[in-house]
Amino acid sequence: TFAEEITSLENVESIMTVSDEVDIYFFWGDGCPHCEKEEVFLEDLQDRYDEVVVHSYEVWYDDEGRELLEEMAAAIGAVVPGVPFTIIGDDYISGYLNDETTGAAIEALVLSKIDNSGNEYEGFVGIIAVPFVGEINVEKFSLPVITFILGGLDGFNPCAMWTLIFLITL
């Protein structure tokens, strides 16, 4: 049981040791829609990879789960802004958007742990789809360039353009 697992631990770092399994510690809140999406994704991930073991803990209404989250986050030097919060080894992912973004980042992190070839997880790759331009990697541009591109796209409002054309023709 959960209480036995916590009391059997001499310290939190002992549950983050290297083994043949990839342990995913999933901290969630009861009623959180993002947590529900990630839970479905993690169940699928566990079905696809035999090495993956998901440990799930509710933290909103369960004091023991919340204490474990705080201890594990402190052990890896993470700040927990909310749930869902996922810890894989010494790495963590906060929040869950969808399977294509956050799910892909979790899977990449898991695969780097399974691979065990020394390949480091490089974090979320910020690729965005921009109309008329295509996909761009925001990590490869400076902040002023990205700001100019996104500001220009945001400033182009088709409705405002038609209104402006209509007023000019009057």
Summary of the structure (lengths in Angstrom):
residues: 170
radius of gyration: 21.4
end to end distance: 75.6
largest distance: 79.7
contacts: 418
relative contact order: 0.12
helix: 51%
strand: 18%
